[in-house]
Amino acid sequence: MPAVKMAISLQEPLYRKAKSLARKMRIPRSRLIAEALEEYLRKRETQALVDSLNEAYANGLDEDDRRMLESMRRLQAKRTEGDEW
Protein backbone atom coordinates (compact mmCIF):
# COMPACT_ATOMS: atom_id res chain seq x y z
CA MET A 1 0.00 0.00 0.00
CA PRO A 2 1.45 3.38 -0.91
CA ALA A 3 2.48 5.67 1.92
CA VAL A 4 1.02 9.12 2.33
CA LYS A 5 3.11 11.90 3.78
CA MET A 6 1.64 14.28 6.31
CA ALA A 7 2.90 16.95 8.64
CA ILE A 8 2.01 16.85 12.32
CA SER A 9 2.82 19.05 15.27
CA LEU A 10 3.94 17.56 18.59
CA GLN A 11 4.82 19.11 21.90
CA GLU A 12 8.60 19.16 22.31
CA PRO A 13 8.73 16.62 25.19
CA LEU A 14 6.60 14.14 23.25
CA TYR A 15 8.76 14.60 20.17
CA ARG A 16 11.93 13.93 22.17
CA LYS A 17 10.45 10.77 23.70
CA ALA A 18 9.33 9.49 20.30
CA LYS A 19 12.70 10.27 18.76
CA SER A 20 14.51 8.48 21.59
CA LEU A 21 12.27 5.42 21.44
CA ALA A 22 12.54 5.17 17.65
CA ARG A 23 16.32 5.30 17.97
CA LYS A 24 16.29 2.55 20.62
CA MET A 25 13.98 0.42 18.47
CA ARG A 26 16.09 1.20 15.39
CA ILE A 27 13.08 2.21 13.34
CA PRO A 28 12.18 5.49 11.64
CA ARG A 29 10.08 7.93 13.66
CA SER A 30 7.36 7.73 11.03
CA ARG A 31 7.09 3.96 11.55
CA LEU A 32 6.92 4.41 15.32
CA ILE A 33 4.11 6.95 14.95
CA ALA A 34 2.27 4.77 12.42
CA GLU A 35 2.47 1.73 14.73
CA ALA A 36 1.30 3.81 17.70
CA LEU A 37 -1.62 5.17 15.70
CA GLU A 38 -2.59 1.67 14.51
CA GLU A 39 -2.60 0.41 18.10
CA TYR A 40 -4.65 3.38 19.26
CA LEU A 41 -7.23 2.87 16.49
CA ARG A 42 -7.45 -0.86 17.25
CA LYS A 43 -8.10 -0.11 20.93
CA ARG A 44 -10.79 2.44 20.02
CA GLU A 45 -12.51 -0.06 17.68
CA THR A 46 -12.41 -2.76 20.35
CA GLN A 47 -13.83 -0.38 22.95
CA ALA A 48 -16.60 0.67 20.58
CA LEU A 49 -17.53 -2.99 20.09
CA VAL A 50 -17.53 -3.63 23.85
CA ASP A 51 -19.66 -0.52 24.41
CA SER A 52 -22.10 -1.67 21.73
CA LEU A 53 -22.40 -5.14 23.27
CA ASN A 54 -22.84 -3.70 26.75
CA GLU A 55 -25.59 -1.41 25.48
CA ALA A 56 -27.31 -4.28 23.66
CA TYR A 57 -27.36 -6.41 26.82
CA ALA A 58 -27.94 -3.61 29.32
CA ASN A 59 -31.52 -4.69 29.87
CA GLY A 60 -30.58 -8.33 30.32
CA LEU A 61 -31.67 -11.28 28.24
CA ASP A 62 -35.16 -11.55 26.83
CA GLU A 63 -37.15 -14.78 27.16
CA ASP A 64 -35.94 -16.22 23.84
CA ASP A 65 -32.32 -15.53 24.76
CA ARG A 66 -32.80 -17.17 28.18
CA ARG A 67 -34.30 -20.30 26.57
CA MET A 68 -31.48 -20.51 24.04
CA LEU A 69 -28.87 -20.06 26.76
CA GLU A 70 -30.44 -22.81 28.87
CA SER A 71 -30.57 -25.12 25.84
CA MET A 72 -26.91 -24.43 25.15
CA ARG A 73 -26.03 -25.18 28.78
CA ARG A 74 -27.87 -28.52 28.65
CA LEU A 75 -26.17 -29.46 25.37
CA GLN A 76 -22.75 -28.54 26.78
CA ALA A 77 -23.46 -30.57 29.93
CA LYS A 78 -24.36 -33.62 27.79
CA ARG A 79 -21.21 -33.29 25.74
CA THR A 80 -18.98 -33.06 28.77
CA GLU A 81 -20.62 -35.82 30.86
CA GLY A 82 -18.01 -38.24 31.98
CA ASP A 83 -15.16 -36.13 30.65
CA GLU A 84 -12.38 -35.54 33.11
CA TRP A 85 -10.21 -32.49 32.77
N, C-alpha and C positions, 0 to 999 in steps of 0.2 A: 504494500500500500504506500502510495507516495506521501512524503512528509510535507507538512505545511508549516511555514515559518510564521512566528508571531512574536510580538514584543510584549513583555510584561514588566510591571514595576513591582519591586519587592522592598520591604524595609531593609535597611543595611544589615541589621543583625541576622535576619533570616537569610539574606543573600550569603553572608559569610558562612553560616552553618551549612547551607546547601553546597557551597563551593568546597568546603572542607570535607563533607561527607562524600561528595562525588570523587574527590581526589583519593580518599581512603578506599573507596569502592573501585577506583580506576575505571570510571565511566564518565562520559560527558555530562555536564550539568543538565543539558536538555533531556537526556535519557532519564536522569534522576527525577526531574520534574514530571516527565511523562509517566513514569512508573508510579510516582506519588499520586498523580491525578487519577490514573487508572484505579488504584486502590481506593481512593476516596469515592470515586463514582460507583465502584462495586459495593462499597459499604452503604452508600446512600440507596442504591437499588435494593439491596437486601433489607435494609430498614423499612423501605416503602412497602415491600412485600409482607414483612412481619406486621407492620401497622395495618395493612389491608386485611390480613388474616385475623388479627385481633379484633378489628372492627366488625368483620363478618360474623365472628363467634361471640361478640360481646353480650348478646342476649341469650347465650347458651344454645343448646341443641334443640331443634324442634322434634316433634314426635317421630317423624320418619327417620331423622338422623339417629335418634336414640334406639329405634328398632334395628336399624342397620348396624349400629355399633354393637348392640347385644348379640346379633347374629354373627358378626365377625368374631366376637369374643368366644362364642360357643364353638365356632369352626376352628379357631386357633387352639382351644382347649382339646378338641378331638384330635387334632393333628399332633399335639405334643403329649398326649396320654402315654404314659409308659416311657417316655424319653427321659434319659438322665443327662444332666448337663455335665 
